[in-house]
Amino acid sequence: MGCPKCENREKSEEVKHKKRDDKEYRDLLNRLKRIEGQIRGIESMIENDAYCTDVLMQVVAARSALSSFSKVLLANHIKSCVTYDIKAGKEETVDELVELLQKMMK
């Protein structure tokens, strides 16, 4: 059995789920809502013929926010699921993490 917060992790063909505590859940959703607002702002700027540089600066800010979201989510994953699995002797989790990191660094 894998991490108690992660369900269906043993069967890779199934969709995996993770139960997040309230603080993690709220933090991640708040970050996504801010990113969504930034994207809507960029859309509005395009609709209103905003100057290219101004739009691009907002794109940079949205990308940075999305990168920060990814870092927080990755840290939470390592601290919970990965740590639990390694302690439980599930070494394949390290391979999964390496593959994920390689994709994130592209």
MOPAC internal coordinates of N, CA, C and O (Angstrom, degrees):
PM7 1SCF
backbone

  N    0.0000 0     0.00 0     0.00 0    0    0    0
  C    1.4577 1     0.00 0     0.00 0    1    0    0
  C    1.5225 1   108.43 1     0.00 0    2    1    0
  O    1.2310 1   120.37 1   -42.19 1    3    2    1
  N    1.3230 1   116.90 1   137.81 1    3    2    1
  C    1.4593 1   122.31 1  -178.30 1    5    3    2
  C    1.5143 1   112.13 1   -88.25 1    6    5    3
  O    1.2310 1   121.81 1    17.24 1    7    6    5
  N    1.2989 1   114.13 1  -162.76 1    7    6    5
  C    1.4553 1   122.00 1  -179.46 1    9    7    6
  C    1.5249 1   109.77 1   -52.28 1   10    9    7
  O    1.2310 1   119.71 1   -49.38 1   11   10    9
  N    1.3425 1   118.17 1   130.62 1   11   10    9
  C    1.4626 1   119.75 1  -178.42 1   13   11   10
  C    1.5236 1   113.25 1   -62.92 1   14   13   11
  O    1.2310 1   120.00 1   159.09 1   15   14   13
  N    1.3359 1   117.60 1   -20.91 1   15   14   13
  C    1.4630 1   119.96 1   177.63 1   17   15   14
  C    1.5256 1   111.86 1   -83.74 1   18   17   15
  O    1.2310 1   120.61 1   165.45 1   19   18   17
  N    1.3160 1   116.43 1   -14.55 1   19   18   17
  C    1.4637 1   121.20 1  -178.02 1   21   19   18
  C    1.5216 1   108.81 1  -109.12 1   22   21   19
  O    1.2310 1   120.71 1   -54.98 1   23   22   21
  N    1.3058 1   116.24 1   125.02 1   23   22   21
  C    1.4530 1   121.14 1  -179.93 1   25   23   22
  C    1.5217 1   109.89 1  -107.33 1   26   25   23
  O    1.2310 1   120.41 1   -30.53 1   27   26   25
  N    1.3123 1   116.82 1   149.47 1   27   26   25
  C    1.4689 1   123.78 1   177.04 1   29   27   26
  C    1.5200 1   112.27 1    60.48 1   30   29   27
  O    1.2310 1   119.75 1  -148.96 1   31   30   29
  N    1.3186 1   118.09 1    31.04 1   31   30   29
  C    1.4606 1   120.50 1  -179.42 1   33   31   30
  C    1.5120 1   111.37 1   -80.72 1   34   33   31
  O    1.2310 1   120.00 1   158.93 1   35   34   33
  N    1.3341 1   117.60 1   -21.07 1   35   34   33
  C    1.4562 1   119.92 1  -176.06 1   37   35   34
  C    1.5292 1   112.72 1   -73.37 1   38   37   35
  O    1.2310 1   120.17 1   153.22 1   39   38   37
  N    1.3076 1   117.28 1   -26.78 1   39   38   37
  C    1.4607 1   121.56 1  -176.20 1   41   39   38
  C    1.5210 1   109.14 1  -108.53 1   42   41   39
  O    1.2310 1   120.91 1   -76.46 1   43   42   41
  N    1.3316 1   115.87 1   103.54 1   43   42   41
  C    1.4666 1   119.89 1  -173.97 1   45   43   42
  C    1.5221 1   112.98 1   -65.73 1   46   45   43
  O    1.2310 1   119.78 1   158.90 1   47   46   45
  N    1.3425 1   118.03 1   -21.10 1   47   46   45
  C    1.4551 1   118.59 1  -179.38 1   49   47   46
  C    1.5304 1   112.07 1   -78.68 1   50   49   47
  O    1.2310 1   120.20 1   167.01 1   51   50   49
  N    1.3283 1   117.23 1   -12.99 1   51   50   49
  C    1.4566 1   121.09 1   179.15 1   53   51   50
  C    1.5224 1   110.19 1   -93.29 1   54   53   51
  O    1.2310 1   121.15 1   -22.02 1   55   54   53
  N    1.3154 1   115.40 1   157.98 1   55   54   53
  C    1.4557 1   120.95 1   175.86 1   57   55   54
  C    1.5254 1   107.72 1   -70.92 1   58   57   55
  O    1.2310 1   120.95 1   -46.85 1   59   58   57
  N    1.3174 1   115.79 1   133.15 1   59   58   57
  C    1.4543 1   120.65 1  -179.77 1   61   59   58
  C    1.5259 1   109.62 1   -92.07 1   62   61   59
  O    1.2310 1   120.92 1   -30.86 1   63   62   61
  N    1.3124 1   115.85 1   149.14 1   63   62   61
  C    1.4587 1   121.64 1   179.34 1   65   63   62
  C    1.5198 1   109.44 1  -132.22 1   66   65   63
  O    1.2310 1   120.91 1   -25.46 1   67   66   65
  N    1.3323 1   115.86 1   154.54 1   67   66   65
  C    1.4571 1   120.70 1   174.71 1   69   67   66
  C    1.5162 1   108.89 1  -137.83 1   70   69   67
  O    1.2310 1   120.86 1   -51.70 1   71   70   69
  N    1.2963 1   115.96 1   128.30 1   71   70   69
  C    1.4611 1   120.27 1   175.03 1   73   71   70
  C    1.5223 1   107.49 1   -84.87 1   74   73   71
  O    1.2310 1   121.08 1   -59.41 1   75   74   73
  N    1.3341 1   115.54 1   120.59 1   75   74   73
  C    1.4605 1   121.02 1  -179.39 1   77   75   74
  C    1.5231 1   109.68 1  -100.49 1   78   77   75
  O    1.2310 1   120.73 1   -33.40 1   79   78   77
  N    1.3313 1   116.22 1   146.60 1   79   78   77
  C    1.4609 1   118.07 1   174.78 1   81   79   78
  C    1.5284 1   108.17 1   -71.71 1   82   81   79
  O    1.2310 1   120.84 1   -13.43 1   83   82   81
  N    1.3309 1   116.00 1   166.57 1   83   82   81
  C    1.4656 1   120.86 1  -173.91 1   85   83   82
  C    1.5225 1   112.99 1   -58.86 1   86   85   83
  O    1.2310 1   120.06 1   139.22 1   87   86   85
  N    1.3285 1   117.49 1   -40.78 1   87   86   85
  C    1.4722 1   120.34 1  -178.32 1   89   87   86
  C    1.5229 1   110.80 1   -64.41 1   90   89   87
  O    1.2310 1   120.19 1   131.82 1   91   90   89
  N    1.3288 1   117.24 1   -48.18 1   91   90   89
  C    1.4704 1   120.75 1   179.35 1   93   91   90
  C    1.5242 1   110.29 1   -61.61 1   94   93   91
  O    1.2310 1   120.51 1   134.89 1   95   94   93
  N    1.3247 1   116.62 1   -45.11 1   95   94   93
  C    1.4627 1   122.43 1  -179.92 1   97   95   94
  C    1.5306 1   111.05 1   -57.73 1   98   97   95
  O    1.2310 1   120.64 1   130.03 1   99   98   97
  N    1.3359 1   116.37 1   -49.97 1   99   98   97
  C    1.4753 1   120.50 1  -179.07 1  101   99   98
  C    1.5235 1   111.46 1   -64.53 1  102  101   99
  O    1.2310 1   120.44 1   137.49 1  103  102  101
  N    1.3372 1   116.77 1   -42.51 1  103  102  101
  C    1.4669 1   120.32 1  -179.55 1  105  103  102
  C    1.5286 1   111.23 1   -61.00 1  106  105  103
  O    1.2310 1   120.71 1   132.22 1  107  106  105
  N    1.3341 1   116.24 1   -47.78 1  107  106  105
  C    1.4634 1   119.78 1  -178.64 1  109  107  106
  C    1.5238 1   111.28 1   -64.34 1  110  109  107
  O    1.2310 1   120.37 1   135.47 1  111  110  109
  N    1.3281 1   116.90 1   -44.53 1  111  110  109
  C    1.4685 1   119.19 1   179.93 1  113  111  110
  C    1.5235 1   111.76 1   -64.88 1  114  113  111
  O    1.2310 1   120.09 1   139.64 1  115  114  113
  N    1.3300 1   117.43 1   -40.36 1  115  114  113
  C    1.4754 1   120.06 1   178.45 1  117  115  114
  C    1.5215 1   110.80 1   -62.23 1  118  117  115
  O    1.2310 1   120.58 1   138.52 1  119  118  117
  N    1.3256 1   116.50 1   -41.48 1  119  118  117
  C    1.4617 1   119.82 1   178.07 1  121  119  118
  C    1.5339 1   110.30 1   -61.85 1  122  121  119
  O    1.2310 1   120.48 1   135.08 1  123  122  121
  N    1.3306 1   116.68 1   -44.92 1  123  122  121
  C    1.4648 1   120.27 1  -179.94 1  125  123  122
  C    1.5241 1   111.76 1   -64.19 1  126  125  123
  O    1.2310 1   120.11 1   142.28 1  127  126  125
  N    1.3210 1   117.39 1   -37.72 1  127  126  125
  C    1.4647 1   120.05 1   179.36 1  129  127  126
  C    1.5312 1   110.88 1   -66.78 1  130  129  127
  O    1.2310 1   120.44 1   143.26 1  131  130  129
  N    1.3395 1   116.76 1   -36.74 1  131  130  129
  C    1.4674 1   119.20 1   176.00 1  133  131  130
  C    1.5229 1   110.18 1   -65.51 1  134  133  131
  O    1.2310 1   120.37 1   137.69 1  135  134  133
  N    1.3210 1   116.90 1   -42.31 1  135  134  133
  C    1.4713 1   121.12 1   178.42 1  137  135  134
  C    1.5247 1   109.95 1   -62.48 1  138  137  135
  O    1.2310 1   120.79 1   136.54 1  139  138  137
  N    1.3204 1   116.10 1   -43.46 1  139  138  137
  C    1.4624 1   120.36 1   177.79 1  141  139  138
  C    1.5334 1   110.38 1   -58.81 1  142  141  139
  O    1.2310 1   120.42 1   137.89 1  143  142  141
  N    1.3227 1   116.80 1   -42.11 1  143  142  141
  C    1.4662 1   120.82 1   177.37 1  145  143  142
  C    1.5173 1   111.39 1   -62.77 1  146  145  143
  O    1.2310 1   120.53 1   140.25 1  147  146  145
  N    1.3302 1   116.59 1   -39.75 1  147  146  145
  C    1.4657 1   119.57 1   178.10 1  149  147  146
  C    1.5295 1   110.60 1   -63.95 1  150  149  147
  O    1.2310 1   120.21 1   137.50 1  151  150  149
  N    1.3165 1   117.20 1   -42.50 1  151  150  149
  C    1.4729 1   121.00 1   179.84 1  153  151  150
  C    1.5253 1   109.83 1   -64.53 1  154  153  151
  O    1.2310 1   120.23 1   138.04 1  155  154  153
  N    1.3092 1   117.17 1   -41.96 1  155  154  153
  C    1.4658 1   119.61 1   177.09 1  157  155  154
  C    1.5255 1   111.10 1   -63.30 1  158  157  155
  O    1.2310 1   120.92 1   143.34 1  159  158  157
  N    1.3270 1   115.85 1   -36.66 1  159  158  157
  C    1.4559 1   119.84 1   176.45 1  161  159  158
  C    1.5205 1   111.60 1   -63.10 1  162  161  159
  O    1.2310 1   120.58 1   138.76 1  163  162  161
  N    1.3224 1   116.49 1   -41.24 1  163  162  161
  C    1.4700 1   120.99 1   177.54 1  165  163  162
  C    1.5221 1   109.90 1   -64.00 1  166  165  163
  O    1.2310 1   120.53 1   137.62 1  167  166  165
  N    1.3019 1   116.60 1   -42.38 1  167  166  165
  C    1.4675 1   120.78 1   177.74 1  169  167  166
  C    1.5282 1   110.37 1   -59.39 1  170  169  167
  O    1.2310 1   121.02 1   135.98 1  171  170  169
  N    1.3200 1   115.65 1   -44.02 1  171  170  169
  C    1.4624 1   120.44 1   179.17 1  173  171  170
  C    1.5266 1   110.87 1   -64.20 1  174  173  171
  O    1.2310 1   120.51 1   141.03 1  175  174  173
  N    1.3142 1   116.64 1   -38.97 1  175  174  173
  C    1.4645 1   120.31 1   178.43 1  177  175  174
  C    1.5280 1   110.66 1   -61.39 1  178  177  175
  O    1.2310 1   120.26 1   138.09 1  179  178  177
  N    1.3265 1   117.11 1   -41.91 1  179  178  177
  C    1.4695 1   120.91 1   178.40 1  181  179  178
  C    1.5254 1   110.08 1   -64.70 1  182  181  179
  O    1.2310 1   120.94 1   135.58 1  183  182  181
  N    1.3441 1   115.81 1   -44.42 1  183  182  181
  C    1.4626 1   119.93 1   179.63 1  185  183  182
  C    1.5288 1   112.06 1   -61.76 1  186  185  183
  O    1.2310 1   120.93 1   150.57 1  187  186  185
  N    1.3398 1   115.82 1   -29.43 1  187  186  185
  C    1.4654 1   120.57 1  -178.24 1  189  187  186
  C    1.5252 1   113.13 1  -100.36 1  190  189  187
  O    1.2310 1   120.90 1  -162.60 1  191  190  189
  N    1.3413 1   115.87 1    17.40 1  191  190  189
  C    1.4593 1   121.72 1   175.58 1  193  191  190
  C    1.5337 1   113.93 1    56.37 1  194  193  191
  O    1.2310 1   121.02 1  -138.30 1  195  194  193
  N    1.3383 1   115.66 1    41.70 1  195  194  193
  C    1.4661 1   119.89 1   178.67 1  197  195  194
  C    1.5280 1   109.69 1   -65.69 1  198  197  195
  O    1.2310 1   121.41 1   -24.94 1  199  198  197
  N    1.3105 1   114.92 1   155.06 1  199  198  197
  C    1.4566 1   122.71 1  -179.68 1  201  199  198
  C    1.5283 1   109.22 1   -63.63 1  202  201  199
  O    1.2310 1   120.77 1   -40.89 1  203  202  201
  N    1.3366 1   116.14 1   139.11 1  203  202  201
  C    1.4696 1   122.52 1  -174.61 1  205  203  202
  C    1.5262 1   113.31 1   -51.67 1  206  205  203
  O    1.2310 1   120.31 1   133.82 1  207  206  205
  N    1.3124 1   117.02 1   -46.18 1  207  206  205
  C    1.4639 1   120.98 1  -177.77 1  209  207  206
  C    1.5272 1   111.27 1   -61.58 1  210  209  207
  O    1.2310 1   120.90 1   140.50 1  211  210  209
  N    1.3199 1   115.89 1   -39.50 1  211  210  209
  C    1.4639 1   119.82 1   178.71 1  213  211  210
  C    1.5341 1   110.75 1   -64.51 1  214  213  211
  O    1.2310 1   120.76 1   137.57 1  215  214  213
  N    1.3117 1   116.15 1   -42.43 1  215  214  213
  C    1.4702 1   120.42 1   178.24 1  217  215  214
  C    1.5223 1   110.00 1   -63.94 1  218  217  215
  O    1.2310 1   120.76 1   134.23 1  219  218  217
  N    1.3190 1   116.15 1   -45.77 1  219  218  217
  C    1.4638 1   120.15 1  -178.85 1  221  219  218
  C    1.5287 1   112.00 1   -61.96 1  222  221  219
  O    1.2310 1   120.04 1   144.24 1  223  222  221
  N    1.3155 1   117.53 1   -35.76 1  223  222  221
  C    1.4678 1   119.97 1   177.12 1  225  223  222
  C    1.5313 1   110.82 1   -64.48 1  226  225  223
  O    1.2310 1   120.55 1   143.70 1  227  226  225
  N    1.3120 1   116.56 1   -36.30 1  227  226  225
  C    1.4715 1   119.80 1   176.74 1  229  227  226
  C    1.5287 1   111.13 1   -70.64 1  230  229  227
  O    1.2310 1   120.46 1   145.61 1  231  230  229
  N    1.3274 1   116.72 1   -34.39 1  231  230  229
  C    1.4633 1   120.90 1   175.55 1  233  231  230
  C    1.5275 1   109.66 1   -63.37 1  234  233  231
  O    1.2310 1   120.32 1   137.32 1  235  234  233
  N    1.3168 1   116.99 1   -42.68 1  235  234  233
  C    1.4668 1   121.61 1   177.72 1  237  235  234
  C    1.5324 1   109.89 1   -59.56 1  238  237  235
  O    1.2310 1   120.56 1   135.70 1  239  238  237
  N    1.3180 1   116.54 1   -44.30 1  239  238  237
  C    1.4673 1   120.58 1   179.90 1  241  239  238
  C    1.5273 1   111.03 1   -63.52 1  242  241  239
  O    1.2310 1   120.06 1   138.46 1  243  242  241
  N    1.3331 1   117.49 1   -41.54 1  243  242  241
  C    1.4673 1   121.11 1   179.52 1  245  243  242
  C    1.5306 1   110.90 1   -66.29 1  246  245  243
  O    1.2310 1   120.56 1   138.73 1  247  246  245
  N    1.3339 1   116.54 1   -41.27 1  247  246  245
  C    1.4668 1   120.23 1   177.73 1  249  247  246
  C    1.5246 1   110.93 1   -62.93 1  250  249  247
  O    1.2310 1   120.58 1   139.95 1  251  250  249
  N    1.2935 1   116.50 1   -40.05 1  251  250  249
  C    1.4590 1   121.21 1   178.91 1  253  251  250
  C    1.5309 1   110.59 1   -64.59 1  254  253  251
  O    1.2310 1   120.66 1   137.66 1  255  254  253
  N    1.3197 1   116.35 1   -42.34 1  255  254  253
  C    1.4624 1   120.51 1   178.54 1  257  255  254
  C    1.5276 1   110.77 1   -64.54 1  258  257  255
  O    1.2310 1   120.16 1   139.77 1  259  258  257
  N    1.3206 1   117.29 1   -40.23 1  259  258  257
  C    1.4630 1   120.96 1   178.28 1  261  259  258
  C    1.5282 1   110.80 1   -66.84 1  262  261  259
  O    1.2310 1   120.37 1   142.51 1  263  262  261
  N    1.3224 1   116.90 1   -37.49 1  263  262  261
  C    1.4561 1   121.28 1   176.63 1  265  263  262
  C    1.5304 1   110.53 1   -64.00 1  266  265  263
  O    1.2310 1   120.40 1   137.46 1  267  266  265
  N    1.3172 1   116.84 1   -42.54 1  267  266  265
  C    1.4643 1   120.70 1   177.69 1  269  267  266
  C    1.5246 1   110.97 1   -63.57 1  270  269  267
  O    1.2310 1   120.54 1   139.05 1  271  270  269
  N    1.3232 1   116.57 1   -40.95 1  271  270  269
  C    1.4677 1   120.92 1   176.30 1  273  271  270
  C    1.5287 1   110.19 1   -57.84 1  274  273  271
  O    1.2310 1   120.74 1   133.76 1  275  274  273
  N    1.3318 1   116.19 1   -46.24 1  275  274  273
  C    1.4674 1   120.84 1  -179.81 1  277  275  274
  C    1.5215 1   111.58 1   -61.16 1  278  277  275
  O    1.2310 1   120.43 1   138.77 1  279  278  277
  N    1.3241 1   116.79 1   -41.23 1  279  278  277
  C    1.4629 1   120.96 1  -179.86 1  281  279  278
  C    1.5267 1   111.40 1   -63.91 1  282  281  279
  O    1.2310 1   120.57 1   137.38 1  283  282  281
  N    1.3189 1   116.52 1   -42.62 1  283  282  281
  C    1.4672 1   120.68 1   178.83 1  285  283  282
  C    1.5223 1   110.22 1   -64.41 1  286  285  283
  O    1.2310 1   120.60 1   134.53 1  287  286  285
  N    1.3319 1   116.46 1   -45.47 1  287  286  285
  C    1.4593 1   120.67 1  -179.88 1  289  287  286
  C    1.5277 1   110.96 1   -63.36 1  290  289  287
  O    1.2310 1   120.17 1   137.96 1  291  290  289
  N    1.3188 1   117.29 1   -42.04 1  291  290  289
  C    1.4624 1   121.23 1   178.14 1  293  291  290
  C    1.5260 1   111.08 1   -63.16 1  294  293  291
  O    1.2310 1   120.45 1   134.98 1  295  294  293
  N    1.3177 1   116.74 1   -45.02 1  295  294  293
  C    1.4657 1   120.22 1   179.20 1  297  295  294
  C    1.5254 1   110.88 1   -60.18 1  298  297  295
  O    1.2310 1   120.36 1   136.16 1  299  298  297
  N    1.3284 1   116.92 1   -43.84 1  299  298  297
  C    1.4682 1   120.70 1   177.75 1  301  299  298
  C    1.5250 1   110.84 1   -61.44 1  302  301  299
  O    1.2310 1   120.53 1   139.56 1  303  302  301
  N    1.3178 1   116.58 1   -40.44 1  303  302  301
  C    1.4741 1   121.32 1  -179.94 1  305  303  302
  C    1.5271 1   110.26 1   -63.87 1  306  305  303
  O    1.2310 1   120.57 1   134.48 1  307  306  305
  N    1.3187 1   116.52 1   -45.52 1  307  306  305
  C    1.4668 1   120.11 1  -179.30 1  309  307  306
  C    1.5247 1   110.54 1   -65.17 1  310  309  307
  O    1.2310 1   120.27 1   136.95 1  311  310  309
  N    1.3278 1   117.08 1   -43.05 1  311  310  309
  C    1.4646 1   120.83 1  -177.62 1  313  311  310
  C    1.5256 1   112.94 1   -68.39 1  314  313  311
  O    1.2310 1   120.03 1   154.55 1  315  314  313
  N    1.3242 1   117.55 1   -25.45 1  315  314  313
  C    1.4579 1   118.78 1  -178.21 1  317  315  314
  C    1.5246 1   111.21 1  -107.64 1  318  317  315
  O    1.2310 1   119.84 1   102.34 1  319  318  317
  N    1.2929 1   117.91 1   -77.66 1  319  318  317
  C    1.4669 1   122.47 1  -171.93 1  321  319  318
  C    1.5281 1   113.14 1   -62.16 1  322  321  319
  O    1.2310 1   120.48 1   129.62 1  323  322  321
  N    1.3217 1   116.69 1   -50.38 1  323  322  321
  C    1.4701 1   120.23 1  -176.07 1  325  323  322
  C    1.5211 1   110.24 1   -64.42 1  326  325  323
  O    1.2310 1   120.35 1   132.28 1  327  326  325
  N    1.3198 1   116.94 1   -47.72 1  327  326  325
  C    1.4664 1   120.86 1  -179.82 1  329  327  326
  C    1.5225 1   111.17 1   -59.13 1  330  329  327
  O    1.2310 1   120.79 1   133.71 1  331  330  329
  N    1.3308 1   116.09 1   -46.29 1  331  330  329
  C    1.4622 1   120.07 1   179.74 1  333  331  330
  C    1.5319 1   111.01 1   -60.26 1  334  333  331
  O    1.2310 1   120.79 1   132.55 1  335  334  333
  N    1.3223 1   116.10 1   -47.45 1  335  334  333
  C    1.4679 1   120.21 1  -177.66 1  337  335  334
  C    1.5211 1   112.18 1   -63.61 1  338  337  335
  O    1.2310 1   119.96 1   140.12 1  339  338  337
  N    1.3247 1   117.68 1   -39.88 1  339  338  337
  C    1.4660 1   120.46 1   179.27 1  341  339  338
  C    1.5297 1   109.87 1   -64.47 1  342  341  339
  O    1.2310 1   120.38 1   135.79 1  343  342  341
  N    1.3220 1   116.88 1   -44.21 1  343  342  341
  C    1.4622 1   120.51 1   177.55 1  345  343  342
  C    1.5260 1   111.51 1   -61.77 1  346  345  343
  O    1.2310 1   121.14 1   149.61 1  347  346  345
  N    1.3401 1   115.42 1   -30.39 1  347  346  345
  C    1.4624 1   120.57 1   179.72 1  349  347  346
  C    1.5308 1   111.88 1   -84.98 1  350  349  347
  O    1.2310 1   120.47 1  -178.43 1  351  350  349
  N    1.3408 1   116.70 1     1.57 1  351  350  349
  C    1.4609 1   120.45 1   177.45 1  353  351  350
  C    1.5138 1   115.17 1    84.20 1  354  353  351
  O    1.2310 1   120.14 1  -166.68 1  355  354  353
  N    1.3205 1   117.34 1    13.32 1  355  354  353
  C    1.4685 1   120.90 1  -179.62 1  357  355  354
  C    1.5297 1   108.97 1   -88.93 1  358  357  355
  O    1.2310 1   121.28 1   -99.22 1  359  358  357
  N    1.3233 1   115.15 1    80.78 1  359  358  357
  C    1.4649 1   121.40 1  -175.98 1  361  359  358
  C    1.5334 1   112.95 1   -65.82 1  362  361  359
  O    1.2310 1   119.46 1   158.06 1  363  362  361
  N    1.3262 1   118.64 1   -21.94 1  363  362  361
  C    1.4614 1   120.72 1   179.32 1  365  363  362
  C    1.5291 1   111.51 1   -63.28 1  366  365  363
  O    1.2310 1   120.65 1   160.05 1  367  366  365
  N    1.3207 1   116.36 1   -19.95 1  367  366  365
  C    1.4586 1   120.48 1   177.18 1  369  367  366
  C    1.5265 1   110.96 1   -63.83 1  370  369  367
  O    1.2310 1   120.28 1   146.57 1  371  370  369
  N    1.3264 1   117.07 1   -33.43 1  371  370  369
  C    1.4656 1   120.83 1   177.72 1  373  371  370
  C    1.5271 1   109.17 1   -64.47 1  374  373  371
  O    1.2310 1   120.33 1   136.89 1  375  374  373
  N    1.3295 1   116.97 1   -43.11 1  375  374  373
  C    1.4695 1   120.37 1   178.05 1  377  375  374
  C    1.5277 1   110.65 1   -61.41 1  378  377  375
  O    1.2310 1   120.69 1   138.40 1  379  378  377
  N    1.3236 1   116.29 1   -41.60 1  379  378  377
  C    1.4636 1   121.41 1   178.42 1  381  379  378
  C    1.5260 1   110.29 1   -61.56 1  382  381  379
  O    1.2310 1   120.55 1   138.12 1  383  382  381
  N    1.3333 1   116.55 1   -41.88 1  383  382  381
  C    1.4581 1   121.18 1   179.60 1  385  383  382
  C    1.5274 1   111.09 1   -66.56 1  386  385  383
  O    1.2310 1   120.07 1   137.37 1  387  386  385
  N    1.3182 1   117.46 1   -42.63 1  387  386  385
  C    1.4678 1   121.19 1   178.62 1  389  387  386
  C    1.5289 1   109.87 1   -60.91 1  390  389  387
  O    1.2310 1   120.41 1   135.32 1  391  390  389
  N    1.3184 1   116.83 1   -44.68 1  391  390  389
  C    1.4709 1   120.74 1   178.71 1  393  391  390
  C    1.5299 1   110.77 1   -61.24 1  394  393  391
  O    1.2310 1   120.59 1   137.36 1  395  394  393
  N    1.3258 1   116.48 1   -42.64 1  395  394  393
  C    1.4590 1   120.78 1   178.20 1  397  395  394
  C    1.5231 1   111.27 1   -61.84 1  398  397  395
  O    1.2310 1   120.51 1   133.40 1  399  398  397
  N    1.3333 1   116.63 1   -46.60 1  399  398  397
  C    1.4604 1   120.36 1  -179.83 1  401  399  398
  C    1.5253 1   111.95 1   -62.26 1  402  401  399
  O    1.2310 1   120.46 1   141.58 1  403  402  401
  N    1.3185 1   116.73 1   -38.42 1  403  402  401
  C    1.4606 1   119.68 1   177.87 1  405  403  402
  C    1.5222 1   111.14 1   -62.68 1  406  405  403
  O    1.2310 1   120.26 1   139.89 1  407  406  405
  N    1.3245 1   117.10 1   -40.11 1  407  406  405
  C    1.4654 1   120.60 1   178.00 1  409  407  406
  C    1.5210 1   111.31 1   -68.08 1  410  409  407
  O    1.2310 1   120.79 1   142.56 1  411  410  409
  N    1.3307 1   116.09 1   -37.44 1  411  410  409
  C    1.4626 1   119.74 1  -179.00 1  413  411  410
  C    1.5209 1   112.25 1   -69.60 1  414  413  411
  O    1.2310 1   120.34 1   153.56 1  415  414  413
  N    1.3302 1   116.95 1   -26.44 1  415  414  413
  C    1.4657 1   120.53 1  -176.73 1  417  415  414
  C    1.5167 1   113.33 1   -87.94 1  418  417  415
  O    1.2310 1   119.29 1   178.73 1  419  418  417
  N    1.3051 1   118.95 1    -1.27 1  419  418  417
  C    1.4692 1   120.99 1   179.20 1  421  419  418
  C    1.5018 1   110.62 1   -69.37 1  422  421  419
  O    1.2310 1   120.10 1   180.00 1  423  422  421

